[in-house]
Amino acid sequence: MSRRVNLPGADELFRATAPSGPRNDDAPAVPPAGSGRVKHDEKMTVYLTSDELLAIEQARLSLRSLSGRKVDRGRLVRAAIAGALADLETRGAESELARRLAED
């Protein structure tokens, strides 16, 4: 009897976990208010400076103080991304996102 373990291949590890049917081009890629507390099938790694991470944590605590609701960092970031993308869609090159990226 072989003691070799069968491990999954890359196709099995990186398969889509949700059906990806045709998308209407008019539909926003991100919900306007962020996706909230739902199961997320995709993951993205973002590297931050310690100051940026501290600012996110302070914003999280501030939101908790203002709203009385627990807000996790992921939810905060998803809501911020949704806001930035909505602003980009509405204002285009005049959006805050486009302006900040032009400064680089």
C-alpha positions as CSV (number, residue, x, y, z in Angstrom):
1,M,0.0,0.0,0.0
2,S,1.4,3.4,-1.0
3,R,1.8,6.1,1.6
4,R,1.8,8.8,-1.0
5,V,-0.9,11.5,-0.4
6,N,-2.9,12.8,-3.3
7,L,-3.0,16.6,-3.2
8,P,-5.4,18.8,-5.2
9,G,-4.1,20.4,-8.4
10,A,-4.1,24.1,-9.2
11,D,-7.4,23.7,-11.2
12,E,-9.1,22.4,-8.1
13,L,-7.6,25.0,-5.7
14,F,-8.4,28.0,-7.9
15,R,-11.8,27.0,-9.3
16,A,-14.7,29.5,-9.2
17,T,-16.9,28.9,-6.2
18,A,-19.9,30.8,-7.5
19,P,-21.5,30.6,-11.0
20,S,-20.3,33.3,-13.2
21,G,-23.0,33.9,-15.7
22,P,-23.2,36.7,-18.2
23,R,-23.2,40.1,-16.6
24,N,-25.1,43.1,-17.9
25,D,-22.6,45.9,-18.7
26,D,-24.9,48.4,-16.9
27,A,-24.6,46.5,-13.6
28,P,-22.0,47.9,-11.2
29,A,-19.1,45.6,-10.4
30,V,-19.4,46.4,-6.7
31,P,-22.7,47.1,-4.9
32,P,-23.1,50.8,-4.2
33,A,-22.8,50.4,-0.4
34,G,-20.3,47.5,-0.4
35,S,-21.3,43.9,0.0
36,G,-21.7,43.9,3.7
37,R,-21.9,40.7,5.8
38,V,-22.1,38.0,3.1
39,K,-19.9,35.1,2.2
40,H,-17.1,36.4,0.0
41,D,-15.8,33.9,-2.6
42,E,-12.8,36.0,-3.8
43,K,-9.8,37.2,-1.9
44,M,-7.3,39.9,-2.7
45,T,-4.1,40.8,-0.7
46,V,-3.2,44.4,-0.3
47,Y,-0.1,45.7,1.4
48,L,-0.3,48.8,3.6
49,T,2.0,50.9,5.5
50,S,1.7,50.8,9.3
51,D,0.3,54.4,9.1
52,E,-2.4,53.3,6.6
53,L,-3.3,50.3,8.7
54,L,-3.5,52.5,11.9
55,A,-5.7,55.0,10.0
56,I,-8.1,52.2,9.0
57,E,-8.2,50.9,12.6
58,Q,-8.9,54.4,13.9
59,A,-11.7,54.8,11.3
60,R,-13.1,51.5,12.4
61,L,-13.2,52.6,16.0
62,S,-14.6,56.0,15.1
63,L,-17.4,54.3,13.1
64,R,-18.1,52.0,16.1
65,S,-18.3,55.0,18.4
66,L,-20.6,57.0,16.0
67,S,-22.9,54.2,15.0
68,G,-22.8,51.9,18.0
69,R,-22.3,49.0,15.6
70,K,-19.3,46.7,15.3
71,V,-17.5,47.3,12.0
72,D,-14.7,45.0,10.9
73,R,-11.8,46.2,8.7
74,G,-12.9,44.1,5.7
75,R,-16.4,45.6,5.7
76,L,-14.9,49.1,6.1
77,V,-12.6,48.6,3.2
78,R,-15.3,47.1,1.0
79,A,-17.6,50.1,1.7
80,A,-14.7,52.5,0.9
81,I,-14.0,50.7,-2.4
82,A,-17.7,50.8,-3.3
83,G,-17.8,54.6,-2.6
84,A,-14.6,55.2,-4.6
85,L,-15.9,53.2,-7.6
86,A,-19.3,54.9,-7.5
87,D,-17.6,58.3,-7.5
88,L,-15.4,57.2,-10.4
89,E,-18.4,56.1,-12.3
90,T,-20.3,59.3,-11.7
91,R,-17.5,61.9,-12.0
92,G,-14.9,60.1,-14.1
93,A,-11.6,62.0,-14.4
94,E,-12.9,64.5,-11.8
95,S,-13.4,61.8,-9.2
96,E,-11.3,61.6,-6.0
97,L,-9.9,58.3,-7.0
98,A,-8.7,59.6,-10.4
99,R,-7.3,62.7,-8.8
100,R,-5.3,60.7,-6.2
101,L,-4.0,58.3,-8.8
102,A,-2.9,61.1,-11.0
103,E,-0.7,62.5,-8.2
104,D,1.5,59.3,-8.2
